[in-house]
Amino acid sequence: MSNDMGNSQKLTVDELIKNAEDLLDIGQYRAAVMEAFTALEERVADVVFSQLENQAKLPSELVQWLKSKTKFSFEDRLHPIGAFALGKAVDKNSSLWEDYKAAKKIRNDVSHTARVVERHEAERVIETVREWLEFVQGADDAPSVFHENDLAKEFFLVFSIFFSRFSGSSRKRSGQRSGNYTDLISEGPFTPEEKNQLYEVMSVRNRLAHVQDVPDEVLRSATDYLKKMNFKNKGREF
C-alpha cells in the first residue's frame, strides 16, 4: 500500500476556518486555535509564493528555494519575504501586526505548553486570522495596484479589516468566497445611508481589482469612510 504523503489530500482554507469555528462552538478552544493558525499559514504560503513567481517574476527555482528555506519560519514568510511579495511591509506598529503577535503567542502556548485557553482568546485568534486572510486576499485581488500605489495598499488594508468582521455563517450565506461583498453589505446591520456609502466603497474596490484608474481623492475618501466604520464597529461581528 502506498504511503506517499506528497499526494495526500489537504483541507482548504475555508474548511480549516469552518473546523476552527466548529471546535470553538463545542468548547475545544486549544484545537480551534491550532486549526485557525493552520488556515493562515496555508493561505499566506499560497499567495506569497504565487506573487513572487507571477507578479515579481522571480525564477521558479528561486521561489521553490525560498519556500523550502522558510518552511519552519512563518514570520519570514510574512516579513521580509511576504513584504516584498505583497508589495508593502505590514506596519509593525499597526493593530494588524499587534493582533498577529498576540494570536501567535496563544498558538505557541498551545503548541508547547498545557495551559488552558479561554473562549475569548480562541475567538480573538480566529478573528485575527480572518483579518489577515482578508489582507492577503487584497494583494491577490489586485496585485499590480497593490504593488504600485500606497493609497491603494492602505485602502485594501482597511477594506480587509472591515470585511473580516462578517461571521463565517454570513459569509457562507452570501457566497463571499466568490467575492460577493455586496450581499454582505445588503444583509448587514447598516443604515440605508451606510449601505449606499459601502456600495460606493465596493465600486472603488472593483475598479482597483480590474486595474482601472481611481483618482487619489476617491481613494482617500473611501479609505477614510472605512476607517470610520471600523472605529464605529470595533470589537463587533456582523
ChimeraX attribute file (.defattr): number of C-alpha atoms within 10 A of each C-alpha:
attribute: neighborCount
match mode: 1-to-1
recipient: residues
	/A:1	3
	/A:2	5
	/A:3	7
	/A:4	7
	/A:5	7
	/A:6	6
	/A:7	8
	/A:8	7
	/A:9	7
	/A:10	9
	/A:11	12
	/A:12	12
	/A:13	18
	/A:14	15
	/A:15	14
	/A:16	21
	/A:17	24
	/A:18	18
	/A:19	18
	/A:20	27
	/A:21	24
	/A:22	14
	/A:23	18
	/A:24	20
	/A:25	12
	/A:26	9
	/A:27	15
	/A:28	17
	/A:29	24
	/A:30	24
	/A:31	18
	/A:32	29
	/A:33	30
	/A:34	20
	/A:35	22
	/A:36	28
	/A:37	21
	/A:38	18
	/A:39	24
	/A:40	23
	/A:41	17
	/A:42	15
	/A:43	18
	/A:44	21
	/A:45	18
	/A:46	13
	/A:47	17
	/A:48	25
	/A:49	23
	/A:50	18
	/A:51	22
	/A:52	21
	/A:53	17
	/A:54	14
	/A:55	17
	/A:56	17
	/A:57	11
	/A:58	14
	/A:59	11
	/A:60	14
	/A:61	10
	/A:62	12
	/A:63	18
	/A:64	12
	/A:65	11
	/A:66	16
	/A:67	17
	/A:68	11
	/A:69	12
	/A:70	14
	/A:71	12
	/A:72	10
	/A:73	11
	/A:74	14
	/A:75	12
	/A:76	15
	/A:77	23
	/A:78	20
	/A:79	16
	/A:80	13
	/A:81	19
	/A:82	24
	/A:83	15
	/A:84	17
	/A:85	25
	/A:86	29
	/A:87	22
	/A:88	19
	/A:89	14
	/A:90	17
	/A:91	10
	/A:92	11
	/A:93	8
	/A:94	9
	/A:95	11
	/A:96	19
	/A:97	15
	/A:98	14
	/A:99	18
	/A:100	17
	/A:101	14
	/A:102	14
	/A:103	23
	/A:104	16
	/A:105	13
	/A:106	20
	/A:107	23
	/A:108	12
	/A:109	15
	/A:110	18
	/A:111	14
	/A:112	8
	/A:113	9
	/A:114	9
	/A:115	11
	/A:116	10
	/A:117	19
	/A:118	12
	/A:119	16
	/A:120	11
	/A:121	16
	/A:122	27
	/A:123	19
	/A:124	18
	/A:125	26
	/A:126	25
	/A:127	22
	/A:128	28
	/A:129	25
	/A:130	24
	/A:131	25
	/A:132	23
	/A:133	20
	/A:134	21
	/A:135	24
	/A:136	23
	/A:137	19
	/A:138	22
	/A:139	24
	/A:140	19
	/A:141	18
	/A:142	20
	/A:143	22
	/A:144	18
	/A:145	20
	/A:146	24
	/A:147	18
	/A:148	12
	/A:149	14
	/A:150	13
	/A:151	16
	/A:152	22
	/A:153	22
	/A:154	16
	/A:155	25
	/A:156	24
	/A:157	24
	/A:158	24
	/A:159	24
	/A:160	21
	/A:161	22
	/A:162	20
	/A:163	22
	/A:164	22
	/A:165	19
	/A:166	19
	/A:167	15
	/A:168	17
	/A:169	12
	/A:170	15
	/A:171	20
	/A:172	12
	/A:173	11
	/A:174	18
	/A:175	14
	/A:176	17
	/A:177	10
	/A:178	8
	/A:179	13
	/A:180	13
	/A:181	18
	/A:182	16
	/A:183	15
	/A:184	21
	/A:185	20
	/A:186	15
	/A:187	14
	/A:188	13
	/A:189	11
	/A:190	13
	/A:191	9
	/A:192	10
	/A:193	9
	/A:194	14
	/A:195	17
	/A:196	14
	/A:197	15
	/A:198	21
	/A:199	16
	/A:200	14
	/A:201	21
	/A:202	18
	/A:203	14
	/A:204	21
	/A:205	23
	/A:206	15
	/A:207	14
	/A:208	22
	/A:209	18
	/A:210	12
	/A:211	15
	/A:212	12
	/A:213	10
	/A:214	13
	/A:215	9
	/A:216	12
	/A:217	10
	/A:218	13
	/A:219	19
	/A:220	15
	/A:221	13
	/A:222	23
	/A:223	22
	/A:224	14
	/A:225	18
	/A:226	23
	/A:227	18
	/A:228	13
	/A:229	15
	/A:230	18
	/A:231	11
	/A:232	10
	/A:233	13
	/A:234	11
	/A:235	10
	/A:236	9
	/A:237	13
	/A:238	18
